[in-house]
Amino acid sequence: MSDFNAEVFQNEFLPAGAGTVDAIVTVRSAGTGAAGAGHVDTVEMILIDTSGSMTEEGGRKWRAAQAATQAAIDTIRDGVHFAVVGGHSAAYMIYPHEGLAVADAASRAEAKTRVSMTQPQGGTAMGTWLQAGAYLAGLRPQSMAHAILLTDGKNQHEEPWVLDQSIAACVGRFQCDARGLGVDWNIGELRKIASALLGTVDIIPQPDDMVEAFTELTQKAMGRQVGAVDLRLWTPKGSSIQFVKQVAPALEDLTSMARNVDALTNDYPLGAWSGEEERDYHVRVTVPVGAVGDERLAARVTLRIDGVDQPAALVRAVWTDDEALSTRINREVAHYTGQAELADAIAEGLAARDAGDEAKATMKLGRAVQLATATGNSDTVRLLAKVVDVDDAGNGTVRLKREVEKTDEMALDVRSTRTVRVNKG
């Protein structure tokens, strides 16, 4: 089992008349690592697109999907409950025939055989795939459940509200990492699934990349040791939480996921954790305005690990007339504010580019290059360089490329919310 701790980074000093407090909460787990995870009751599900479009490219996509699913099955450790669900216009069981199987050498071999016999057909209705995942996870409600969802297309064969309702039915039942193969899928659809289900979203550009992606995702799932971690925030009467956002390793707004505990306390779900992991969260609190010299507790931070509270840290507010203190921006807060602006600049720049507004696209993507360079986000710098020619990274001077591969544009879009952690040394 992992040990957890939390640390608050903030500038607690406010000028007279101010009533907003910003803090970065770093949450760390330190435990036995993946070697000790075998005692955790786990459910692993693979929700694989078996629609007719998977037969394109001479069957190359489907053969790669089969190989990737089989590689994931091989990665599931003994004793884990698992299932493979096929998805087209409806969901159906590939393995086992119903319910969940228990992983061992025999069941893994049977599952891989069933995958090899499956043939794609039909359309795409991802809501039904998620509903199947919710049902399977519900068979073992005390387990730590995880799913990989793969599609190569858009959710064309059900109404958008059906997908929304299906996602809502899965919240709290399992986490889901969503992956899009090629360029014909919708980033917004998969991002909606992954965000609500506390997972990740990414592009798999080529079929040959699938085995590595599925293996890595399954290995990570097998290494998780704690199924449910919550960030519990208590604020005194008169104060309120304005937002809670994960800012590392990726940007996710958790504000709407708050679960009310009482009039002053809310829990924010942080999902499952491995034995060695760190994540950062930006908390903004509004407090009653104080006079110079006043001190106030803005929020009390507690970690809730599988239902057990662990005292953590405090967010404070101190009013001062010392301008040098009150105008100092905490470096952690400043860093992640820049990372959030970077993601927004990329989104707005790509949208302007698609709309034909070259001036706005150049300005926004230039600002993105400037921010990515300043914050040390080298991966994003490399992705941006496939969309723009960079003349001066420091000043954000760029020129739009005339020819851009669709996979490069989608990779920049889908990975724009990945952040680099601030160096706290």
N, C-alpha and C positions, 0 to 999 in steps of 0.2 A: 504494500500500500504506500501511496505517496504522502509526503508531508507538504503542506501548503503554507505560504505566507504572502502578505501583501505589504506594499510600501507606497506611500503617497509622496509625489513630487509636486510642489506648488510654490508660488509666491503668495504667502498669506496676507501680505500688506496691501491695503486698499486705501485710495484717497477718500477724503470726506465726500459724501454724496454717492459713493459707489455701492452697488448691491449685488454684484456678480462675482462668484468665486470659481476659478478653473483649477482643476487638478488632474494629474495623470496618476492612475493607480496601476502599479505593476504587480501582477499576480504570478507567483512562481510555484511550480511543483517540483519536488525533489524526492525521488524514491528509488526503487530497485530496478527501474527500467523494464524493458520488454521481457526480460527473463523471468520476472515475477508476475507477469500478467496472466499466466495460465490459470490462475485461480479465479479470474473474473468471469462471471456468467455472461456469455456474449452471443449475440445473434448477428450473422453477416448475411446480407442479401445482395444479389446482383440482378438489377433490373435492366435487361438488355433489349435494345431496339431490334425487333424482328420484322419490321415493315418491309414492303416490297422494294423500297429504295436502297436497302442494304445489299441488294443483288447487283447494283450498278458497278461499273468499272470491271466488268467481266467476273463478278463475284469476289473481287479482291477485298472489298470492304467486309463482306460477311465472313470470309475465311479468316481475316485478321481479328474480327470480333469473336469468332469461335476460339481462336488461339488465345486471345486476351482473357476471355472468360475461363478457359481451362487453366491458364496460368494463375488467375486469381483463386480458383478452386484449390490448386496445389498449395497455395500460400496459407489457406485456412488451417489453423492448427487443430489437432485432435481435441475432441470434446466440445467444439463450438457448434451451435445450432446454425444451420445455413439453408439457403434456398436459392435457386436460379429461376427468375421469372421472365418469361418472354412477353414482349409488348408490341402490339400493332394497334388495330382499332379497339382491341380489348386486351386485358392481361390474361395470361394463362401460365400454368406451372410447367416448367421444363423439368425441374427436379427439386424435390421428390414429386410424386404424383399429387400429394396434398400435404399441407402442414410443413414442418421443418425436419430436416435430416440432421443427424449427429455426425460430425466429421470424423472419419477414420480412413484408412487406406481403401477399404471396400467402397464406402459411400462416395469418396472422391472419384474413384475410377468409374463408378456408375454414373455420377453426375457428368463427367467429361464425355462419356459415351452418349448420353442423352443430348448434350450440347452439339456433338458432332452429327447427330441425326436430325437436328432442327433445320427447317427450311423457312426463309423469310417470305412473307406475303402480307397484303393488306395495308392499312393506313397507319396514322399516328394519333394516339389519344393518351397522352402521358398521365392524365388524371387517373385513369383506370390502373396504370402501373403503380402509381403512388398508393391508391386504395388497397391494392394487393399487398404492398409493403406494410401499410398500417395494420392490416388484418394479421399478417404473419408476425409482426413485432408484438401485436396484442396477445399472441399465444403464450408469450413469456414476458409479461409486463414488468417483471423485476430485473430483466436482463438489460445489458448495455447493447443497444441495437444500432446497426450501421448499414447503410446501403450505398452502392455505386449505381448511378443511373447514367446510361449512355443512350444518346440519340444522334442521328445524322440529319434530322429534319425538324420542321416546325410542327406545332401542335394543331394540325389542320382538321382533325376529325372529331372534335368536341368543342363546345362553346367555352370561351374564356372563363366564364363563371364556374364551370365544372372543374377546371384546373384549380381555380382559387379555392373552391370548397374542398377539393381533395388535399391540397397543401395544408389547409387548416386542420383537416382530420388527422394529419401526420404529426403535427406539432406536439412535441413532448413524447412521441412514441419512438422515433428513430432519427438519427442524423443522416444527412445525405450529401455525398459529393457528386455533383452533376458534371458530366463531360459531353461536349459536342464534337462530333467527328466531321472533319471537312469544313465547308463554309455555308451550307444550306440550312443551318439551324438558327434559332432566334436567341440572341444573348439575353435579352430581357426575360424570356421565359425560364431559362435555366438559372439565371441569377435570382429570380424570384423564388424558385424552389430551394436553391442552396442557402440563401439568406434566411428564409423562414425556418429551415431545418438545420441551421447552425453548421453548414458544411461549406465546401469550396466549389467554385465553378472555374472551368478552364476549357481551352480548345485543344483537341488532338488533331493537329494539322493533317497528318497522313495516316493511313491504316497501319503502316509498319510501326508507328509509335505507340500502338495500343497496348501491346504486351507489357512494355515497361511502365506505362501509366497505371494499368490495372494492378500490376504486381506491387508497385509503390503504395498505392492507395490501400490495398489489402494489408500489406505489412504494417502500415501506420495504424490501421484499425486493430490489428492483432496486438499492438503495443500499448493500447489504452488500458489504464488501470482504474480510473475513477469515472463512473458513469454520469454523475450529475454534480456539477459545481455551479453555485449561484453566488452572485455578488449582491449582498444584502446592504441596502443603504437606508439609514435612519436619519431623518432631518428633524430638528426641533420645530415646534409650532411657529408658524410664520415664515418658514423657509420651504423651498420646494426644489425638486430636481428638474432642471430644464432639459437636460439630455444626458444619456449614457451611450457612448460610442466605443466600440473596439477600434483601436487605431494601429495595432500591430498584433499579428503579422499581416493583417489586411483590414481594410475599413469596413465596418458593419455597424449600422445604427440599431442599438438594442432598446431604444427608448420605448417603442410601442410594445415590446415584449414584457414589460414590467408586470409582475404578479403582486397584487396588493396583499400585504400581510396584516397591516392595521392602518390607522389614519396617518401614521408618521413613517411607515416602513414599507419598502418595496423590494422584491427580489428580481434580479435580472439574470436570466439563464446564460451560463458560459459553456455549456455542453460538456462533453467527455474530454478527459485529459490523459496524456501519457505520463510516464514516470518522471521525465525530465523535460520541462516545458516552461516558457515564459510568454505572457501576453500582456499588452498594455491597453488601458481603457481611459478615455477622456470623460471626466465627469464635470458638468457645469451645474452649479447650485445658485439659486437666487435667494438672498437673505435680506431681512429688514435692514435699511440703511442705518449705520451707526455713526456716532460722533467720534472725533479724534480721541484716541486713547481707549476706545471700547474694544473688547475682544469677544468673539463669539464662536461657538462650535457650529460650523456650517453643515457637517455631515459626519456620521460615524459609519465606517466601512467594516463589514463583517463578511467573512467567507463562510458559505454553507456547503459542506462537503457531504454528499449523500445523506442530507438531512440533519447533519450535525454542525452546529455553529463553531467557528473558530475566530476569536477576536483578532482584529487586524490592525486598523489604522484610523486616524482622524484627519478630517479636512477642516482647517481653521480660517477665521477671518479676523484681521487686526487692522483697525483704522489708524492712519498716521497722516501727519502733515509733512513728513519727510519725503520730498518728491523723488529723491534718489531711490528710496525703498519702494514707493508705490508705483513707480513707472517701470520698474525692472520686470521684464517678461521672463518667466521661468523657462529655462532652455528646453525642458521636456515638452511643455505646452507649446512653445514656439515651433519646435521641430514637427510635432504632429499636426499643428495648424497648417504648416506648410505642406505636409503630405496630403491633407484633405483638399487644399487648394489645388494641388497638383492633379488629383483625380478629377476634380471639377473642370479644370482647364482642358484636360484630355477629352472628356466627354463633350464639352461645348465645342472644342476644336474639330473633333470628328463629325459632330452633327452639322456644323457650319460647312465643312468640306463636302458632306453629302448633299447639302442644300445648295451648293454652288457659290457660297459666300466666301470667296478666297481671302478677302481682307481680314474677316473675322477669324477664319480658320488659321491664317498665318499668325495673327496676333496671339490667339489662345494657345496654339501648339508651340509658339516661340516662348510664351510664358511657361509652358509645361517643361520645355527643355531647360530653361533657366532654373526652375524650382527643383527639377530632378537632379541637376548638376549640383546645386547648392546644398541639397540634403543628402547627397551621396547615394542616390538611388540609381546605381549604374545599370541595373537590368532594364529599368524604364528608359534610361538614356539610349540604350541599344535598340529598344523597340521603337522609340521615337525616330531614330536615325533611319529607319526603314520607310518612314512616312514623309519626313522632311529632310532637306539638306541643311546642315547646321553651319552657319558662317561664324557665329560668335555665341557660344553656349552661355557665357557669363552674362551677356546682355540680352539673350533670348532672340537673337537675329537668325531667322531661318527662312527657307524657301520651300514651298510645297513641291513634293515630287509629282511629276506628271503621271508616271506609271507606278502603281503600288499593288503588290500582290494582295488579294483579298484575305488570305490567311494572315498576313502581317498586320493588316488593318484590324482584323478581328482579335488577334492576339494582343495588340495594344489596348483595345477597348476592354476586353475581358480581364486583362491583368492590371488595368489602371488602378485598381483599389488595393493592390499589394504594396506594402510599405516596407521601409527599412527601419530598424529599431534605432532609437537614439543611443549614442554611446554614453553610458552613465558613469564611466570611469573618471 
